[in-house]
Amino acid sequence: KAYTLLPEKDFPLLKAALEAAKALPTFQQTVQDPSIYIQGYSVVANQAS
């Protein structure tokens, strides 16, 4: 699904903090491909309430 994690107009400081964190070499070295997270959380997200 298409979404905006933190709309800048609503959360400018959090958006700036997220972008700063993503720019850190340690973040870039440990982040996984998005499909890993999607696959991992799909079990929880697809559970019936």
Jmol script that loads the backbone (N, CA, C; Angstrom):
load data "model"
ATOM      1  N   LYS A   1       0.847  -1.186   0.000  1.00  0.00           N
ATOM      2  CA  LYS A   1       0.000   0.000   0.000  1.00  0.00           C
ATOM      3  C   LYS A   1       0.883   1.236   0.000  1.00  0.00           C
ATOM      4  N   ALA A   2       0.428   2.233  -0.689  1.00  0.00           N
ATOM      5  CA  ALA A   2       1.157   3.503  -0.718  1.00  0.00           C
ATOM      6  C   ALA A   2       0.772   4.321   0.517  1.00  0.00           C
ATOM      7  N   TYR A   3       1.771   4.859   1.175  1.00  0.00           N
ATOM      8  CA  TYR A   3       1.524   5.687   2.349  1.00  0.00           C
ATOM      9  C   TYR A   3       2.705   6.607   2.562  1.00  0.00           C
ATOM     10  N   THR A   4       2.478   7.634   3.347  1.00  0.00           N
ATOM     11  CA  THR A   4       3.550   8.529   3.765  1.00  0.00           C
ATOM     12  C   THR A   4       3.757   8.287   5.245  1.00  0.00           C
ATOM     13  N   LEU A   5       4.951   7.848   5.613  1.00  0.00           N
ATOM     14  CA  LEU A   5       5.217   7.488   7.004  1.00  0.00           C
ATOM     15  C   LEU A   5       4.990   8.664   7.945  1.00  0.00           C
ATOM     16  N   LEU A   6       5.581   9.790   7.640  1.00  0.00           N
ATOM     17  CA  LEU A   6       5.415  10.993   8.461  1.00  0.00           C
ATOM     18  C   LEU A   6       5.207  12.184   7.533  1.00  0.00           C
ATOM     19  N   PRO A   7       3.959  12.586   7.309  1.00  0.00           N
ATOM     20  CA  PRO A   7       3.734  13.755   6.462  1.00  0.00           C
ATOM     21  C   PRO A   7       4.446  14.980   7.044  1.00  0.00           C
ATOM     22  N   GLU A   8       5.296  15.603   6.248  1.00  0.00           N
ATOM     23  CA  GLU A   8       6.118  16.712   6.743  1.00  0.00           C
ATOM     24  C   GLU A   8       5.278  17.864   7.270  1.00  0.00           C
ATOM     25  N   LYS A   9       4.142  18.121   6.643  1.00  0.00           N
ATOM     26  CA  LYS A   9       3.311  19.246   7.085  1.00  0.00           C
ATOM     27  C   LYS A   9       2.700  18.999   8.462  1.00  0.00           C
ATOM     28  N   ASP A  10       2.511  17.727   8.826  1.00  0.00           N
ATOM     29  CA  ASP A  10       1.915  17.395  10.120  1.00  0.00           C
ATOM     30  C   ASP A  10       2.954  17.141  11.215  1.00  0.00           C
ATOM     31  N   PHE A  11       4.123  16.636  10.824  1.00  0.00           N
ATOM     32  CA  PHE A  11       5.140  16.237  11.797  1.00  0.00           C
ATOM     33  C   PHE A  11       6.530  16.670  11.340  1.00  0.00           C
ATOM     34  N   PRO A  12       6.786  17.957  11.200  1.00  0.00           N
ATOM     35  CA  PRO A  12       8.066  18.393  10.631  1.00  0.00           C
ATOM     36  C   PRO A  12       9.292  17.970  11.446  1.00  0.00           C
ATOM     37  N   LEU A  13       9.214  18.012  12.763  1.00  0.00           N
ATOM     38  CA  LEU A  13      10.376  17.632  13.577  1.00  0.00           C
ATOM     39  C   LEU A  13      10.629  16.125  13.538  1.00  0.00           C
ATOM     40  N   LEU A  14       9.564  15.341  13.596  1.00  0.00           N
ATOM     41  CA  LEU A  14       9.734  13.894  13.503  1.00  0.00           C
ATOM     42  C   LEU A  14      10.239  13.483  12.127  1.00  0.00           C
ATOM     43  N   LYS A  15       9.747  14.140  11.091  1.00  0.00           N
ATOM     44  CA  LYS A  15      10.210  13.862   9.726  1.00  0.00           C
ATOM     45  C   LYS A  15      11.698  14.177   9.608  1.00  0.00           C
ATOM     46  N   ALA A  16      12.138  15.286  10.157  1.00  0.00           N
ATOM     47  CA  ALA A  16      13.553  15.658  10.119  1.00  0.00           C
ATOM     48  C   ALA A  16      14.398  14.652  10.900  1.00  0.00           C
ATOM     49  N   ALA A  17      13.896  14.199  12.044  1.00  0.00           N
ATOM     50  CA  ALA A  17      14.625  13.208  12.841  1.00  0.00           C
ATOM     51  C   ALA A  17      14.734  11.881  12.095  1.00  0.00           C
ATOM     52  N   LEU A  18      13.671  11.477  11.428  1.00  0.00           N
ATOM     53  CA  LEU A  18      13.694  10.242  10.641  1.00  0.00           C
ATOM     54  C   LEU A  18      14.715  10.333   9.516  1.00  0.00           C
ATOM     55  N   GLU A  19      14.711  11.438   8.797  1.00  0.00           N
ATOM     56  CA  GLU A  19      15.655  11.613   7.691  1.00  0.00           C
ATOM     57  C   GLU A  19      17.098  11.643   8.198  1.00  0.00           C
ATOM     58  N   ALA A  20      17.322  12.262   9.353  1.00  0.00           N
ATOM     59  CA  ALA A  20      18.667  12.299   9.932  1.00  0.00           C
ATOM     60  C   ALA A  20      19.118  10.894  10.332  1.00  0.00           C
ATOM     61  N   ALA A  21      18.216  10.119  10.913  1.00  0.00           N
ATOM     62  CA  ALA A  21      18.557   8.752  11.306  1.00  0.00           C
ATOM     63  C   ALA A  21      18.865   7.894  10.085  1.00  0.00           C
ATOM     64  N   LYS A  22      18.074   8.048   9.033  1.00  0.00           N
ATOM     65  CA  LYS A  22      18.291   7.260   7.816  1.00  0.00           C
ATOM     66  C   LYS A  22      19.616   7.595   7.146  1.00  0.00           C
ATOM     67  N   ALA A  23      20.147   8.778   7.395  1.00  0.00           N
ATOM     68  CA  ALA A  23      21.413   9.197   6.794  1.00  0.00           C
ATOM     69  C   ALA A  23      22.628   8.642   7.538  1.00  0.00           C
ATOM     70  N   LEU A  24      22.429   8.131   8.743  1.00  0.00           N
ATOM     71  CA  LEU A  24      23.541   7.602   9.534  1.00  0.00           C
ATOM     72  C   LEU A  24      24.096   6.318   8.911  1.00  0.00           C
ATOM     73  N   PRO A  25      25.415   6.206   8.826  1.00  0.00           N
ATOM     74  CA  PRO A  25      26.017   4.986   8.272  1.00  0.00           C
ATOM     75  C   PRO A  25      25.585   3.717   9.019  1.00  0.00           C
ATOM     76  N   THR A  26      25.448   3.792  10.337  1.00  0.00           N
ATOM     77  CA  THR A  26      25.048   2.605  11.097  1.00  0.00           C
ATOM     78  C   THR A  26      23.635   2.164  10.733  1.00  0.00           C
ATOM     79  N   PHE A  27      22.749   3.114  10.472  1.00  0.00           N
ATOM     80  CA  PHE A  27      21.396   2.770  10.038  1.00  0.00           C
ATOM     81  C   PHE A  27      21.454   2.088   8.679  1.00  0.00           C
ATOM     82  N   GLN A  28      22.203   2.667   7.765  1.00  0.00           N
ATOM     83  CA  GLN A  28      22.301   2.127   6.415  1.00  0.00           C
ATOM     84  C   GLN A  28      22.917   0.729   6.410  1.00  0.00           C
ATOM     85  N   GLN A  29      23.807   0.443   7.344  1.00  0.00           N
ATOM     86  CA  GLN A  29      24.451  -0.870   7.414  1.00  0.00           C
ATOM     87  C   GLN A  29      23.536  -1.948   7.982  1.00  0.00           C
ATOM     88  N   THR A  30      22.553  -1.557   8.774  1.00  0.00           N
ATOM     89  CA  THR A  30      21.713  -2.548   9.440  1.00  0.00           C
ATOM     90  C   THR A  30      20.309  -2.669   8.862  1.00  0.00           C
ATOM     91  N   VAL A  31      19.893  -1.726   8.049  1.00  0.00           N
ATOM     92  CA  VAL A  31      18.543  -1.781   7.493  1.00  0.00           C
ATOM     93  C   VAL A  31      18.446  -2.920   6.478  1.00  0.00           C
ATOM     94  N   GLN A  32      17.301  -3.562   6.451  1.00  0.00           N
ATOM     95  CA  GLN A  32      17.042  -4.666   5.533  1.00  0.00           C
ATOM     96  C   GLN A  32      16.156  -4.190   4.381  1.00  0.00           C
ATOM     97  N   ASP A  33      16.056  -5.011   3.367  1.00  0.00           N
ATOM     98  CA  ASP A  33      15.151  -4.734   2.262  1.00  0.00           C
ATOM     99  C   ASP A  33      13.717  -4.670   2.805  1.00  0.00           C
ATOM    100  N   PRO A  34      12.893  -3.736   2.343  1.00  0.00           N
ATOM    101  CA  PRO A  34      11.527  -3.613   2.861  1.00  0.00           C
ATOM    102  C   PRO A  34      10.724  -4.912   2.808  1.00  0.00           C
ATOM    103  N   SER A  35      10.980  -5.760   1.829  1.00  0.00           N
ATOM    104  CA  SER A  35      10.221  -7.010   1.718  1.00  0.00           C
ATOM    105  C   SER A  35      10.421  -7.909   2.942  1.00  0.00           C
ATOM    106  N   ILE A  36      11.577  -7.816   3.589  1.00  0.00           N
ATOM    107  CA  ILE A  36      11.836  -8.603   4.803  1.00  0.00           C
ATOM    108  C   ILE A  36      10.850  -8.205   5.901  1.00  0.00           C
ATOM    109  N   TYR A  37      10.664  -6.905   6.093  1.00  0.00           N
ATOM    110  CA  TYR A  37       9.752  -6.415   7.130  1.00  0.00           C
ATOM    111  C   TYR A  37       8.299  -6.711   6.769  1.00  0.00           C
ATOM    112  N   ILE A  38       7.960  -6.534   5.511  1.00  0.00           N
ATOM    113  CA  ILE A  38       6.587  -6.800   5.066  1.00  0.00           C
ATOM    114  C   ILE A  38       6.245  -8.261   5.285  1.00  0.00           C
ATOM    115  N   GLN A  39       7.135  -9.136   4.887  1.00  0.00           N
ATOM    116  CA  GLN A  39       6.907 -10.566   5.053  1.00  0.00           C
ATOM    117  C   GLN A  39       6.831 -10.936   6.536  1.00  0.00           C
ATOM    118  N   GLY A  40       7.706 -10.386   7.334  1.00  0.00           N
ATOM    119  CA  GLY A  40       7.729 -10.699   8.756  1.00  0.00           C
ATOM    120  C   GLY A  40       6.483 -10.254   9.504  1.00  0.00           C
ATOM    121  N   TYR A  41       5.976  -9.096   9.169  1.00  0.00           N
ATOM    122  CA  TYR A  41       4.811  -8.559   9.868  1.00  0.00           C
ATOM    123  C   TYR A  41       3.486  -8.941   9.224  1.00  0.00           C
ATOM    124  N   SER A  42       3.516  -9.556   8.060  1.00  0.00           N
ATOM    125  CA  SER A  42       2.265  -9.913   7.389  1.00  0.00           C
ATOM    126  C   SER A  42       1.460 -10.912   8.210  1.00  0.00           C
ATOM    127  N   VAL A  43       2.134 -11.766   8.957  1.00  0.00           N
ATOM    128  CA  VAL A  43       1.437 -12.737   9.802  1.00  0.00           C
ATOM    129  C   VAL A  43       0.589 -12.009  10.838  1.00  0.00           C
ATOM    130  N   VAL A  44       1.150 -11.004  11.468  1.00  0.00           N
ATOM    131  CA  VAL A  44       0.432 -10.241  12.488  1.00  0.00           C
ATOM    132  C   VAL A  44      -0.643  -9.369  11.847  1.00  0.00           C
ATOM    133  N   ALA A  45      -0.296  -8.708  10.757  1.00  0.00           N
ATOM    134  CA  ALA A  45      -1.219  -7.774  10.116  1.00  0.00           C
ATOM    135  C   ALA A  45      -2.424  -8.479   9.515  1.00  0.00           C
ATOM    136  N   ASN A  46      -2.264  -9.721   9.124  1.00  0.00           N
ATOM    137  CA  ASN A  46      -3.352 -10.440   8.462  1.00  0.00           C
ATOM    138  C   ASN A  46      -4.196 -11.271   9.414  1.00  0.00           C
ATOM    139  N   GLN A  47      -3.939 -11.187  10.714  1.00  0.00           N
ATOM    140  CA  GLN A  47      -4.741 -11.931  11.684  1.00  0.00           C
ATOM    141  C   GLN A  47      -6.128 -11.314  11.784  1.00  0.00           C
ATOM    142  N   ALA A  48      -7.114 -12.156  11.907  1.00  0.00           N
ATOM    143  CA  ALA A  48      -8.486 -11.673  12.090  1.00  0.00           C
ATOM    144  C   ALA A  48      -8.641 -11.147  13.511  1.00  0.00           C
ATOM    145  N   SER A  49      -9.400 -10.072  13.656  1.00  0.00           N
ATOM    146  CA  SER A  49      -9.613  -9.485  14.992  1.00  0.00           C
ATOM    147  C   SER A  49     -10.593 -10.288  15.789  1.00  0.00           C
TER     148      SER A  49
END
end "model"
wireframe off; spacefill off
backbone 0.3
color backbone group
